[in-house]
């Protein structure tokens, strides 16, 4: 369980900093910085002082998921407003955002209810975890496709520059 | 935990997760649909813009041709006729005058007049070659080449393969203008000594190749800065022809224009 505390915060920071970069020019960065900073402070206080390190930080992760989902929606808004991307399926960030949208939507209630579910039935929780693993496979597959697209774009760019 | 409370949690978990998946799917679907519609609109807008530009260019070319036709007719019918009358009168003066000095002056003036008549005829033919309408594209281009060859600055060698056939007169004129522009550019900028002009007529296809042995140029640079090449491309595009130009510094320039008459008629 202690690792889940560290993992939750690190994952949140990596993803939100990624979107902070993607949302440049669409929204004032100060609002994103405030959201990231407030959440980090809350998460640290929650993990260090309020919650036992052996308890899964379900609410904190759910709150993080809501913030990330909000960032993803903002990014989609930016893409729609700019209309610069001609081929959505060839864009890495669209694949990654789609994957994260699925991941955090599916897992939001899992985060919120994890401790209660575990208390109620270990068997059901195991089934929920297996379902979650299945979703994770889909998510990582989509992220991999996104990176493959990026590699293709880069190699095309190198060819062009040559 | 009590059984009823537990099943409620599971129900909340299922409904919540299902609801979130639906919501995420709806957001993603909306995003994709909206984006596609937006891009479709943008493509449509670009198409309309391109059509408008093509229309403007077509009208400009038409207006230019009309004006050229008018000037050519005026030069030939009025200025040319007047000059011929002046020449005739001058010949009579030259014959009738007995004093040596005026006779010499009349002779000299007649020589200048002949040059002027030739120049007027050349300008008139360049503006609208009569041979184009009467004899077709190859003969009009050959006539133009003959006029250029008279200058002795460079030679235009013309070749015809296949049997010349006639097609839409507007398109013949447009092709003539494109070749004329390429040759003018070669004369002005290439420092070439020989220009090869090859026309090939076959199975409803017309292919024209213009090659010079001049100094050549960097085509990518010229495409970015110059308007001439873009104009040539636009003109051939309106015509429904394909245009390709190749050039390298020190290696001359070659241009190929290809027109399929059936396709071009289909477009009309």
HADDOCK unambig.tbl for C-alpha pairs under 7 A between the chains (distance, minus, plus):
assign (segid A and resid 76 and name CA) (segid B and resid 31 and name CA) 6.68 0.50 0.50
assign (segid A and resid 80 and name CA) (segid B and resid 35 and name CA) 5.76 0.50 0.50
assign (segid A and resid 83 and name CA) (segid B and resid 35 and name CA) 6.97 0.50 0.50
assign (segid A and resid 86 and name CA) (segid B and resid 39 and name CA) 6.86 0.50 0.50
assign (segid A and resid 101 and name CA) (segid B and resid 24 and name CA) 6.49 0.50 0.50
assign (segid A and resid 102 and name CA) (segid B and resid 24 and name CA) 6.74 0.50 0.50
assign (segid A and resid 105 and name CA) (segid B and resid 20 and name CA) 5.17 0.50 0.50
assign (segid A and resid 105 and name CA) (segid B and resid 21 and name CA) 5.78 0.50 0.50
assign (segid A and resid 105 and name CA) (segid B and resid 24 and name CA) 6.40 0.50 0.50
assign (segid A and resid 106 and name CA) (segid B and resid 17 and name CA) 5.45 0.50 0.50
assign (segid A and resid 106 and name CA) (segid B and resid 20 and name CA) 6.43 0.50 0.50
assign (segid A and resid 106 and name CA) (segid B and resid 21 and name CA) 5.93 0.50 0.50
assign (segid A and resid 109 and name CA) (segid B and resid 13 and name CA) 5.75 0.50 0.50
assign (segid A and resid 109 and name CA) (segid B and resid 16 and name CA) 6.01 0.50 0.50
assign (segid A and resid 109 and name CA) (segid B and resid 17 and name CA) 5.82 0.50 0.50
assign (segid A and resid 110 and name CA) (segid B and resid 13 and name CA) 6.86 0.50 0.50
assign (segid A and resid 113 and name CA) (segid B and resid 13 and name CA) 6.96 0.50 0.50
assign (segid A and resid 120 and name CA) (segid B and resid 1 and name CA) 6.09 0.50 0.50
assign (segid A and resid 120 and name CA) (segid B and resid 6 and name CA) 5.62 0.50 0.50
